[in-house]
Amino acid sequence: MFSELIFRQLFDAASSTYTYLLGDPQSRQAVIIDTVFEQHLRDRALVEELGLRLVATLDTHCHADHVTGAWLMQEATGCRIGISRRYGDALQGADLRLDHGDRVPFGKPCIEVRATPGHTDGCLTYVSDDHRLAFTGDCLLIRGAGRCDFQQGNAHTLFRSIREQIFSLPDDCLIFPGHDYSGRTMSSVGEERAHNPRIGGHADERDFVGFMENLNLPHPKQIAVAVPANLRSGKPEDARAPRPADWGPVRQSYAGLLEIDPEWVAEHRGEVHLLDVRQREELDERLGRIAGAQCVPLSELKERLAEIPREQPVIAVCHSGMRSGQATVILRQAGFARFANLRGGMLLWRQLGLPVAHGPGTAA
């Protein structure tokens, strides 16, 4: 299955949440499951860098421990927002209300929707159409199961959901949960049926319910914030999407670097400070340099940070955008508030036909 799909498992350390991106290599259509608000820039960058077109962001349920990034992803890509129709009118913003048996296509593959209530009344498990992958949210965890003590949770219902809708899948179907707090990344139906200490082996409904009703867990720390926000599909109350920078169209790459397009820099040349971090002998090579750029080789940057003005945003430049990417890391660590990497470096700048100069650059 993995050879037939573009597949990525992403992690948010603050909430121990897994996010899953699935794409069709032929059509480049994709879906993303259980996004996290604070990880939106990372996830969006990955979608863009892989050349995918997101058709839907899917939530397994209305989360209590983190805010979904569904609204942000819809604003960024135009995708639909999918979640269980059982939340009814209480949930705003979702335009793909899902029920048991529905299918969500993304190119040739599709996601099969299985209703698996019990952790919450609106929990869904998303299953690949060949029954090789199951994204179980907080219903079935690796060697565990989702708590049942809030949001219409019910241990009897959860027992039946797991047994009838997940344990009915083939033994080699891989289980990808919504969370794991011990670093485990996946399991399988056969493993959990045999070894899950809550519902595996010879456990019956009484065993499972007795276990689940005596967990005595504290409520999630973010529940008072997360649930109301998630009933808005993650839309902030002020309806403003966070941006990497307020001074220009800066993007965050999947590697976590801030970058900006050469065309914008060329049009706003007087509003930014250009910092060329190549070696001095490179400035007069074929690619040339941007007139007026300050030259401080990367190897000298840490010792010469005091020479870099802070009044304007600093745009780091190099041959291809690699060394200058590291320069932005050094600038951030030094407390610079406004900076970005010139995407593609001088290679892309020259390719776009933007103006270049030759000869030694400005040393300070």
N, C-alpha and C positions, 0 to 999 in steps of 0.2 A: 504493500500500500504506500509506503513512504516513497518508493521510486516513482509512483504515479501522481504524487502530490507535492506541492511546495508546502512544507510543514515547519513551523517554528513554535517552540515552547518558550514563553517569556515569563519573567518572575518579578514581582514587586516585594522587596524585602520588608517594607514597613507592615504590610498586611499578610505576608506569606501567600499572596495570590498568584496563581498561574493564569496567564493569558495565552490563547492559542490562535495562531494564524494559519489558515489553510487556503492554498491557492491551486488553481488549475493551470498547469504549465502551458496548455495550448491556448486557451482563451484569455489567460491572465486575470480572470475573475477570481475573487477571494472573499472569504468571510473571516471575521475575527470574533473570538468568544471570550467573554468576561474581561473586558478592558478595565483599566484603572485610571482614574482621572489624572493623577499626578504623573503617569507614564505616557500620556497622550503624545507628547512630542517624540519620544522614542519610538512608539508604535507606528505613528504616522510616517516617520522617517524610514522605517523598515519597509512599510508598504510601498513607498515611493521608490526606494533604492532597488527593490526587487521588481519594479515595473508592474505592479499589480493594480487592478481596479477593484476597489472594495464595493461589494454589492450589499452587504449587511453586516452590522455588528450585533451579535447575539449575546444576551445575558441568560445564564442558567436559572437565575431567580433575582428577586429584589434583595440585594446584599445588605448585611447589617454591619460589616466590618470595613468596608471601603466604599468610596463613591465611584460609580461607573463612569467610564470615559465615552459612553455611547453618544451623548449629545455633541461632544466635541468632535468625534469622528464623523458624525453626520454633517456638521457644519463644514468640516474640512474636505470631505469627499463626496457628499451628496448621497451616501449610502442610507439604507433603511435601518431602523432600529427594531430588533426582534426580541420579544419576551412573551411569557405566558399570558394568554387572554384572561386567565383567572383573576388577575389583579383588577380587571374591569376599569371603571371610570376613575378609580383612585390614582391610576397611573397615567401621566401625561407624556406626550412626545413620541411614544412608540407608534409606528405606523405599520408594524408587522406583528399582529397579535396571533400568537401561535397556539395550537392545540395538538393533542395527541394524534399522531398519524400524518401531520403536515410534513411537507418536504421543502427544503430551502436549496434551490440549485445555485451553483456557482460554476458556470460553464458546463462541462459534461458531468462532473461529480455533483452529488447533492448531500445534504444533511437530512437525516430522518429525525423527527421530533418525537420523543417519548415523554409523556407526563409521568413524573416521579415525585409526587408530593410526599410530605412527611417532615422534612426539615422546615420548609414553608409550604403553604398550600399551592404556591405557583411554581414549584421547582420543575425544571425540564432537564432531561438528559438528551444530548445531541449525539447521534450515531451516524457514522459514515455509511453510505449506501451498500457497501460490501460487508458490513458488520465486522470490520477489522479494528475500528477505533470507536471509543465511547468517551464522551466528555461529560462527566457525571456531576459537575458542580460540587455542591456540599451534600449531595445525597449519599453517595458511596465514596469514602475516602480510602487511602491506602492503609489497610489494617485498621479502619475506623468507619464511622458514619456520622453524618451531620446531626448536631444537637436538635432537640425537638421541643424546646421550652419557650419559644416565642414565635410570633408571626404565624399563628394557626398550625404550629408544629404538632405532630402526633406520631408517637413511636409505632403504634400499630399500623398506621398508614405507611410509614417509612419502611417497615418490615416487608409489607406486601409490594411496595414499589420496587425495592431492591430485588426481591425474589422473582417477581413476575416480569419486570421490564429490563433488568440488568443481568441477573443470573440466568436468564433465558437466552442470552447471547452466547456464541461459541466460546469455548474455554480459552482460545488463543486471541480473543478480542482484547485489545489493549485498553486499560483504564487510565484516563487522564483526569485527575480530580481538580476541583477549583482551588484547593489549598493543600499544602503539606508543611508541617512545622518542624520536620526532621530532615529535610533535604532530599526526600524520596521523590522521584520524578514521574514514575508510572508503575503500573502493576498490570494484572490481567484478570479476566473473569475467573479463570481456573484457579489462580492464586488466591483471590479473595474468597471464592467459594470454599476453598480448603482451609485457609489460614486466618481469615479475618476473625479477631477474637470477639467481635460483637455479634456477627451474623453468619460466620462460616462454620465449617465442620457440621456437627449435629445439633447446633443451636436451633431451638424452635422459637415461636413468637414470644412465649413467656420469658425465655432466657433473654431475648433481645430487648424486650420492653423493660424488664427488670434492670438490665444494664443501663439503658438509656435514661431511665427515670431516676437514676441515682448518680449521675455524673457530677452534680453540684458545681457547675461551672459559673464563674462570674459572667455578667452580660458583656458583650463586646464593647470595648472602650468607645468606639465611634458610632454606636447604634443610634444615638440621638441626632447625630448629624447625617449619617449615611442613609438611613431609611427615608427621611423626607426628601433628601437630594435625589435618591434613586427613584422615588415616585415621580420625579420630574425628568427621568432618564438622564440624570447627571447634569442638567442645565443649572448653572449658577443662578442665584436669585437676581443678580444684576445683569444676567444674560451676556456677560463678557467672557470671552475665551482668553486664557492666559497666553502671552506672547513671550518669546525669548528676549525681545528687546523692544523698547518704545521709540527708538530713534531711526529705525529702518527695517526693511523686510528680511530680517535675520531668520535663518532656519537652524534647527538643531539636527545634526546628522545622527544616524543610528549609533555611531561611535561616541556620541555625546558632545561633539564639537559644534561650535556656533560658526555658521558660514553665511556669506552674502554673495550675490551674483555680481559679476564684473560690470554688467551694463548699468546697474544702479550706482555702483561706485564711480563709474565714468561720468554719469550725469550729475552726481553730487560731490564732485571732486573737492570743492572748496569747503565742504562740511565735515570732512573726515581727515584723519592723519594717517598716511600710508607708511608702513614700516616694512621695509624689504630686509628679510633675514638671510638672504643668500650671501655667499662669500663675495668679496669685493671684485675679484677677477671675473665673476659671472655677469656683472652688470653691463659689460660691453660685448657680451657674446651675442649670438644671432637674435635671441629673444628680446634683448634690450632691457629697458627698465621704464617705470612710470615716472615721468618728470616730477621732481619735487619730493619724491619718496625719501624718507630717512633710511639710511643703510646701517643696520646693526646686525652683524652675523649672529646666527642662532647660538653659536658657541660662546658668544660674548654677552648675550642678552641679560642673563641674571646679574652680571656685574655692572651693567649699564642701564638698569631700569630707571634710574633717576633722570636719565637723559630723554626719556619718552614723555612727551606732554600728555596731560590728562584732560585738557579742556575740550577735546573733540574725541569722538569714537576712533579707536585705533584699528586699522585694517592691516592685518599681517599678510605679507606677500612672499612667495618663493617661486621656484621653478614650476612645480606642479600642484602645490597646495598641501604637501605633506609636511615639510619642515615648518611651514607657517602655521599648520595645525597645532604642532607642539608649542610654537610661540604663543598661541592663544592660551594654552594651558598654563604657561609660565606667567602670562599677564594676569590670568584669573587668580592664581596663587599669590600674586603680588598685590592683589586688591584692586586691580583695574575694574571699573564697573561697566564700561562700554567698550566692546571689542568684538571682532569677528575675523574669520579667516576668508581670504579671497578665494572663492570656489574656483578650482581648476588652475590657480596660479597664473604665471605669465604665459604658460602654454595656451590656456583658454583665452586670456586677454588678447594675445596676438592672433589667435584663430578667429576671434570675433572682429578683427580689424580695428581694435581700439588703439589710440595713439601711444607710441613708444618713443623713448629717447635713447641715445647711446652715449657712452662715456661714463666717467666716474659719477657715482651718486652722492647724495648729501650724507656726510658722515655723522652729523649731529644736528 
